[in-house]
């Protein structure tokens, strides 16, 4: 086959190749495929962006999570909505978003990110950051998804693989049942009837810190069989928090808690299982020593289902990148966004 225009050729196969590379790196992280993104279209016609957005998963969006769903499925994922909105900007070719953090259905995001290559028609300059954000947010209405920032990056930037860490926060409301929660908190935290022994939780959370085999805290499904269970947890703590508009209503001794976890990556449902186990420790149903035994056991089947926290209390708070990977910024902007993209 003779390729007269390599840029035109790559514009056709690039989305498919990136999907193959993404899947390969998941299955075989120690043996990456060569990703010839340097053959992407000339910078005068196209621009690679890292897109940051916030989403509160309610109503129709809740059921499918962040990842793309088949067009035959009645409920769409966040990725579907982003790609439909970007396609309305009339780019050249089909738009494909590559998500940094794959949250499951019902999980919210204070800040998630993705990279996308947008090529405009010949003669039209690349979008500015402000116009891209405004236009995307216009086309995302009325879905509960809002772009926070669009950052111009180099061609070989990958939102998922270049992430240094991801931070999750799980919100717990202690002292009431879910029907007793204020109506605006119903899908944003996990309501538990009793108070928590925070001292015991702090003792147990310290056992999770560092590098461990987290097999006991992952979902026992076919996908996880190909992923390494070895993860390094950089942060695991609990802090008192507050409810939404707390000063406008009587709390009835309601106590909100934030469980915060930070690592480069997590296993499927790992955060929800760690939260559920720590809450069980705080309720006296588990001991801190049993958390250590879970880690040593390394068996996902030993974890009881009633220790898994529900998805609606979980928030992806932040995705951290190396500032040197973010092109197109002034020194001040690079410093501002190098650590946190929110």
C-alpha positions as CSV (number, residue, x, y, z in Angstrom):
1,X,0.0,0.0,0.0
2,X,1.4,3.4,-1.0
3,X,0.8,6.2,1.5
4,X,1.1,9.5,-0.3
5,X,0.1,11.6,2.8
6,X,1.2,10.0,6.1
7,X,-0.7,12.6,8.1
8,X,-3.9,11.8,6.3
9,X,-3.3,8.1,6.7
10,X,-2.6,8.5,10.5
11,X,-5.7,10.6,11.0
12,X,-7.7,7.6,9.9
13,X,-6.0,4.9,11.9
14,X,-5.0,7.0,14.9
15,X,-8.2,6.6,17.0
16,X,-8.2,2.8,16.6
17,X,-4.5,2.5,17.3
18,X,-4.8,4.6,20.5
19,X,-7.6,2.2,21.7
20,X,-5.3,-0.8,21.0
21,X,-2.5,0.9,22.9
22,X,-4.7,1.7,25.8
23,X,-5.9,-1.9,26.1
24,X,-2.4,-3.3,25.7
25,X,-0.9,-1.1,28.4
26,X,-3.7,-2.3,30.8
27,X,-3.0,-5.9,30.2
28,X,0.8,-5.7,29.9
29,X,2.0,-2.5,31.7
30,X,5.7,-3.6,31.7
31,X,5.7,-4.0,27.9
32,X,4.3,-0.9,26.3
33,X,3.5,-0.7,22.6
34,X,5.1,2.0,20.5
35,X,2.7,4.9,20.1
36,X,3.7,7.0,17.1
37,X,1.7,10.0,18.1
38,X,4.4,12.2,16.6
39,X,2.7,11.4,13.2
40,X,-0.4,13.3,14.4
41,X,-1.5,16.1,12.2
42,X,0.6,19.3,11.9
43,X,0.1,21.7,14.9
44,X,-1.2,24.4,12.6
45,X,-4.3,22.3,11.9
46,X,-4.7,20.3,15.1
47,X,-4.2,20.7,18.8
48,X,-3.9,18.1,21.6
49,X,-5.7,19.1,24.7
50,X,-6.1,17.8,28.2
51,X,-9.7,18.5,29.3
52,X,-10.7,18.8,33.0
53,X,-14.3,18.5,34.0
54,X,-16.7,18.2,37.0
55,X,-19.6,15.8,37.0
56,X,-22.3,15.1,39.6
57,X,-23.8,11.8,38.5
58,X,-27.5,12.0,38.8
59,X,-30.6,10.9,36.8
60,X,-29.7,9.3,33.5
61,X,-25.9,9.8,33.7
62,X,-25.7,7.8,37.0
63,X,-26.3,4.4,35.5
64,X,-23.4,4.1,33.1
65,X,-20.4,5.9,34.8
66,X,-17.7,7.8,33.0
67,X,-16.6,5.4,30.2
68,X,-18.1,5.2,26.7
69,X,-21.1,2.9,26.3
70,X,-22.3,1.3,23.0
71,X,-24.7,3.3,20.9
72,X,-27.2,0.5,21.3
73,X,-27.4,1.1,25.1
74,X,-30.1,3.4,26.2
75,X,-28.1,5.1,29.0
76,X,-24.9,6.9,28.0
77,X,-21.6,7.4,29.8
78,X,-19.9,10.7,30.5
79,X,-17.5,10.0,27.6
80,X,-20.4,9.7,25.2
81,X,-21.6,13.2,26.2
82,X,-18.2,14.7,25.9
83,X,-17.7,13.3,22.4
84,X,-21.1,14.3,21.2
85,X,-20.5,17.9,22.5
86,X,-17.1,18.0,20.8
87,X,-18.4,16.7,17.5
88,X,-20.8,19.7,17.4
89,X,-17.8,21.9,17.2
90,X,-17.5,20.6,13.6
91,X,-13.9,19.2,13.7
92,X,-12.3,17.3,10.9
93,X,-12.7,13.6,11.6
94,X,-14.2,11.8,14.5
95,X,-13.5,12.9,18.1
96,X,-12.2,10.4,20.6
97,X,-11.6,11.2,24.3
98,X,-9.1,9.2,26.3
99,X,-10.1,9.3,30.0
100,X,-7.5,9.5,32.7
101,X,-9.6,7.8,35.5
102,X,-12.3,5.2,34.9
103,X,-14.8,5.6,37.6
104,X,-17.8,3.3,37.8
105,X,-21.5,4.1,37.7
106,X,-22.7,6.4,40.5
107,X,-19.3,7.9,41.3
108,X,-18.9,11.6,41.1
109,X,-15.9,13.7,39.9
110,X,-14.8,17.1,41.4
111,X,-12.1,17.0,38.7
112,X,-11.5,14.3,36.1
113,X,-9.4,14.6,33.0
114,X,-9.0,13.3,29.4
115,X,-6.9,14.1,26.4
116,X,-8.4,14.7,23.0
117,X,-7.0,15.7,19.6
118,X,-9.1,18.3,17.8
119,X,-8.4,19.2,14.2
120,X,-10.3,22.2,12.7
121,X,-11.1,22.7,9.1
122,X,-8.4,24.0,6.8
123,X,-7.8,27.7,7.3
124,X,-9.3,27.8,10.8
125,X,-6.9,28.2,13.7
126,X,-7.0,25.9,16.8
127,X,-9.5,26.9,19.5
128,X,-8.4,29.1,22.3
129,X,-8.7,27.5,25.8
130,X,-11.5,29.8,26.8
131,X,-13.6,29.4,23.6
132,X,-13.2,25.6,23.7
133,X,-14.4,25.4,27.3
134,X,-17.4,27.8,26.7
135,X,-18.4,26.0,23.5
136,X,-18.2,22.5,25.1
137,X,-20.2,23.6,28.1
138,X,-22.8,25.1,25.9
139,X,-23.3,21.8,24.0
140,X,-23.2,19.7,27.3
141,X,-26.3,21.3,28.6
142,X,-28.5,20.2,30.4
143,X,-26.3,17.3,31.6
144,X,-24.6,17.7,35.0
145,X,-21.2,17.8,33.4
146,X,-19.1,21.0,33.3
147,X,-15.7,21.6,31.8
148,X,-13.3,23.4,34.2
149,X,-10.3,23.9,32.0
150,X,-8.8,23.0,28.7
151,X,-5.0,22.9,28.6
152,X,-2.9,22.7,25.4
153,X,-0.4,19.9,25.7
154,X,2.3,18.2,23.5
155,X,1.4,15.5,21.0
156,X,2.7,12.6,23.1
157,X,0.8,13.6,26.2
158,X,-1.5,10.9,27.6
159,X,-4.0,11.8,30.3
160,X,-4.0,8.4,31.8
161,X,-0.4,7.2,31.6
162,X,1.1,10.6,32.5
163,X,-0.9,11.0,35.7
164,X,1.3,11.1,38.8
165,X,-1.5,10.4,41.3
166,X,-5.2,10.3,41.7
167,X,-7.0,11.4,44.9
168,X,-10.4,10.1,45.9
169,X,-12.7,11.4,48.7
170,X,-15.5,9.3,50.2
171,X,-18.1,11.3,52.2
172,X,-19.9,9.6,55.1
173,X,-22.7,11.0,57.2
174,X,-22.8,9.4,60.6
175,X,-25.9,9.5,62.8
176,X,-28.8,9.0,60.5
177,X,-30.3,6.7,57.9
178,X,-30.4,7.6,54.2
179,X,-34.1,8.6,54.2
180,X,-33.3,11.1,57.1
181,X,-30.6,12.9,55.1
182,X,-31.2,16.4,53.9
183,X,-32.7,16.1,50.4
184,X,-29.7,17.8,48.7
185,X,-27.3,15.2,50.3
186,X,-29.2,12.1,49.3
187,X,-26.9,11.0,46.4
188,X,-23.7,12.7,47.7
189,X,-22.8,10.7,50.8
190,X,-23.2,7.4,52.6
191,X,-25.6,7.6,55.6
192,X,-24.8,5.3,58.5
193,X,-27.0,5.0,61.6
194,X,-24.3,5.0,64.3
195,X,-21.2,7.1,65.2
196,X,-17.7,6.1,64.3
197,X,-14.7,5.2,66.4
198,X,-12.2,7.5,64.7
199,X,-9.2,6.3,66.7
200,X,-9.7,2.8,65.5
201,X,-10.2,3.9,61.9
202,X,-6.9,5.9,62.1
203,X,-5.1,2.9,63.4
204,X,-6.5,0.7,60.6
205,X,-5.9,3.2,57.8
206,X,-2.2,3.3,58.7
207,X,-1.9,-0.3,57.8
208,X,-3.1,0.4,54.3
209,X,-0.3,3.0,53.6
210,X,2.7,2.0,51.5
211,X,3.1,-0.7,48.9
212,X,1.0,-3.8,49.3
213,X,-0.8,-6.6,47.4
214,X,-4.4,-5.2,47.5
215,X,-6.0,-8.4,46.1
216,X,-8.4,-8.6,49.0
217,X,-9.7,-5.1,48.2
218,X,-10.4,-5.6,44.6
219,X,-13.4,-7.0,42.8
220,X,-13.0,-10.6,41.8
221,X,-14.0,-10.3,38.1
222,X,-12.3,-11.3,34.9
223,X,-10.9,-7.9,34.1
224,X,-8.9,-7.7,37.3
225,X,-7.2,-11.1,36.6
226,X,-4.8,-9.3,34.2
227,X,-4.0,-6.3,36.4
228,X,-1.3,-6.2,39.0
229,X,-2.7,-6.0,42.5
230,X,0.4,-4.3,43.8
231,X,-0.4,-0.6,44.6
232,X,1.3,2.1,46.6
233,X,-1.1,4.0,48.8
234,X,0.3,7.5,49.5
235,X,-2.5,8.8,51.6
236,X,-5.3,7.1,53.7
237,X,-7.0,9.3,56.3
238,X,-10.3,10.4,57.8
239,X,-11.1,14.0,58.7
240,X,-14.3,15.8,60.0
241,X,-16.2,17.6,57.3
242,X,-19.5,19.4,56.9
243,X,-22.7,19.0,54.9
244,X,-24.0,21.2,52.1
245,X,-25.5,24.4,53.5
246,X,-25.1,23.0,57.0
247,X,-25.5,26.4,58.6
248,X,-29.0,26.6,57.1
249,X,-30.5,23.5,58.8
250,X,-30.3,21.8,62.2
251,X,-27.8,18.9,62.0
252,X,-29.4,16.7,64.7
253,X,-25.9,15.7,65.8
254,X,-25.1,14.6,62.2
255,X,-21.4,14.3,61.7
256,X,-19.8,14.3,58.2
257,X,-16.5,12.6,57.6
258,X,-14.2,12.6,54.6
259,X,-12.1,9.5,53.9
260,X,-9.3,10.5,51.6
261,X,-7.1,8.1,49.5
262,X,-4.3,9.0,47.1
263,X,-2.2,6.7,44.8
264,X,-1.0,6.6,41.3
265,X,-3.7,4.2,40.4
266,X,-6.3,2.0,42.1
267,X,-7.9,-1.4,41.4
268,X,-11.6,-1.7,40.5
269,X,-13.7,-0.8,43.5
270,X,-10.6,-0.7,45.7
271,X,-11.5,2.7,47.3
272,X,-15.1,1.6,48.0
273,X,-13.9,-1.6,49.6
274,X,-11.2,0.2,51.7
275,X,-13.8,2.7,52.9
276,X,-16.3,0.0,53.7
277,X,-13.7,-1.9,55.7
278,X,-12.7,1.2,57.6
279,X,-16.3,2.1,58.4
280,X,-16.8,-1.4,59.7
281,X,-13.8,-0.9,62.0
282,X,-15.3,2.4,63.2
283,X,-18.5,0.5,63.9
284,X,-16.8,-2.3,65.8
285,X,-17.7,-4.9,63.2
286,X,-14.0,-5.3,62.2
287,X,-10.8,-4.7,64.1
288,X,-7.7,-2.9,62.8
289,X,-5.9,-6.3,63.0
290,X,-8.4,-7.8,60.6
291,X,-7.5,-5.1,58.0
292,X,-3.9,-6.3,58.2
293,X,-5.1,-9.9,57.8
294,X,-7.1,-8.9,54.7
295,X,-3.9,-7.5,53.2
296,X,-1.9,-10.7,54.1
297,X,-4.6,-13.0,52.9
298,X,-4.6,-11.5,49.3
299,X,-7.9,-13.2,48.5
300,X,-10.7,-11.1,46.9
301,X,-13.2,-13.7,47.8
302,X,-12.5,-13.3,51.6
303,X,-14.1,-9.8,51.5
304,X,-17.7,-9.8,52.4
305,X,-20.1,-7.9,50.2
306,X,-21.6,-5.9,53.0
307,X,-18.2,-4.2,53.6
308,X,-18.3,-2.5,50.2
309,X,-19.3,1.2,50.4
310,X,-22.0,2.3,47.9
311,X,-20.9,4.3,44.9
312,X,-22.8,7.5,45.5
313,X,-20.5,8.8,48.3
314,X,-17.3,8.6,46.2
315,X,-15.7,11.5,44.5
316,X,-12.7,11.6,42.3
317,X,-11.1,14.8,43.7
318,X,-8.0,15.4,41.7
319,X,-5.6,14.1,39.0
320,X,-2.0,15.2,39.4
321,X,0.4,15.8,36.5
322,X,4.0,16.9,36.1
323,X,4.0,20.5,35.2
324,X,6.7,20.0,32.5
325,X,4.2,17.8,30.6
326,X,1.8,20.8,30.2
327,X,2.7,22.8,27.1
328,X,1.4,26.2,26.0
329,X,1.3,27.8,29.4
330,X,3.0,30.9,30.8
331,X,5.3,30.2,33.7
332,X,2.7,31.4,36.1
333,X,0.0,29.2,34.7
334,X,2.3,26.2,34.5
335,X,3.1,26.6,38.2
336,X,-0.6,27.0,39.0
337,X,-1.7,23.9,37.2
338,X,1.3,21.6,37.5
339,X,0.1,20.0,40.8
340,X,-3.7,20.1,40.6
341,X,-6.0,20.5,37.6
342,X,-9.0,22.0,39.5
